[in-house]
Amino acid sequence: MTLTYKDYTVGNQYPADNYVVSVPSQTGCKVVAVEMTLTNTSGSTVNLTSSGGVVLKLTAGSTAVSNYASMLKNDITTLKNVSLAAGESKEVVVLFQVKESDANSLAGLVMSATSSGTSLGSLTIN
């Protein structure tokens, strides 16, 4: 599996359009959505399960905030019972609630992933 950074959005809710299910920002915060593409690079079908034990953080200002789990079907932190055929891709998202003052300048920030204290990698938000 590969995970490729696509884009990020900042707003009062995600998705920004008026969908039946969306995640609103908390008081004094903005929702930051980091959008990525998950691709099955193996030669066979892969069954996805929840990412239990993986901690995703976004460093915003002087604060590192953890991901905000949601009921969105494409929230990577809550994916389960999803199958990807060989070569198939799925658009996924990680959500964060970031203070409004920190949400004004996110370019260049780093999202990191760890599991049991071990780094799984990071990406820079552009």
C-alpha positions in Angstrom: 0.0 0.0 0.0 1.1 3.5 -0.7 -0.2 6.7 0.8 0.2 9.9 -1.4 -0.4 13.4 -0.2 -3.0 15.2 -2.4 -4.0 18.5 -0.8 -5.4 20.1 2.4 -8.4 22.3 3.1 -9.2 24.5 6.0 -12.7 25.6 6.9 -15.7 25.7 9.2 -16.7 22.1 8.2 -15.5 19.2 6.1 -16.5 18.6 3.4 -17.1 22.2 2.7 -20.2 21.5 0.6 -23.5 21.0 2.3 -23.5 17.2 2.5 -25.8 15.1 4.8 -22.7 14.1 6.9 -20.0 16.6 7.5 -17.7 17.5 10.4 -18.2 21.0 11.9 -15.4 22.9 13.5 -15.4 23.2 17.3 -15.7 26.6 18.9 -12.5 28.7 18.3 -11.2 26.1 15.8 -11.1 25.3 12.1 -11.3 21.9 10.6 -8.1 21.0 8.7 -8.5 18.1 6.3 -5.4 16.4 4.9 -6.5 14.6 1.7 -4.5 11.6 0.4 -4.7 8.8 -2.0 -4.4 5.2 -0.7 -3.2 2.8 -3.5 -3.0 -1.0 -3.4 0.4 -1.6 -5.0 0.3 -5.4 -4.4 -0.8 -8.0 -6.9 -3.8 -9.1 -4.9 -6.8 -7.7 -3.1 -6.1 -6.1 0.3 -8.7 -5.9 3.1 -8.4 -2.7 5.1 -9.0 -2.6 8.9 -9.0 0.2 11.4 -5.6 1.9 12.0 -5.8 1.1 15.7 -2.6 2.0 17.5 -1.5 4.6 14.9 -1.4 8.1 16.2 -1.5 11.0 13.6 -0.5 14.5 14.7 -0.3 17.8 13.0 2.0 20.5 14.3 0.1 23.8 14.2 1.9 26.8 15.7 3.5 25.6 18.9 0.9 22.9 19.4 0.8 19.3 18.1 -2.8 18.2 17.7 -4.0 14.6 17.3 -6.3 13.6 14.5 -10.1 14.0 15.0 -11.9 10.7 14.2 -15.2 11.1 12.3 -17.9 9.0 10.8 -17.0 10.0 7.2 -16.6 7.0 4.9 -13.2 8.2 3.7 -11.7 8.9 7.2 -8.5 6.8 7.1 -8.5 6.5 10.9 -11.8 4.7 11.0 -11.7 2.7 7.7 -12.7 -0.9 8.2 -14.2 -3.7 6.1 -13.0 -2.0 2.9 -11.3 -4.0 0.1 -9.0 -2.6 -2.5 -8.3 -4.7 -5.6 -4.8 -4.9 -7.0 -3.9 -1.4 -8.4 -7.1 0.2 -7.0 -7.0 3.6 -5.2 -9.2 5.2 -2.6 -9.4 8.9 -1.7 -8.9 9.2 2.1 -8.8 12.1 4.6 -7.3 12.8 8.1 -9.1 15.5 10.1 -7.7 17.8 12.7 -9.4 20.6 14.9 -6.8 23.4 14.9 -7.1 26.8 16.7 -8.3 29.5 14.4 -5.1 31.5 15.0 -2.9 28.5 13.9 -5.1 27.7 10.9 -4.2 30.9 9.1 -0.8 29.6 8.0 -0.6 25.9 7.6 1.7 25.6 4.6 5.0 23.9 5.6 3.6 22.2 8.6 4.3 18.5 9.3 1.8 15.7 9.8 3.4 12.7 11.5 2.4 9.1 12.2 3.6 6.9 15.0 2.7 3.5 16.4 3.9 2.4 19.9 6.4 5.3 19.9 7.9 4.3 16.6 7.8 6.8 13.7 5.9 5.5 10.6 6.7 8.6 8.6 5.7 12.2 8.1 4.7 14.5 5.3 4.9 18.3 4.8 1.7 20.2 4.1 2.1 22.3 1.0 
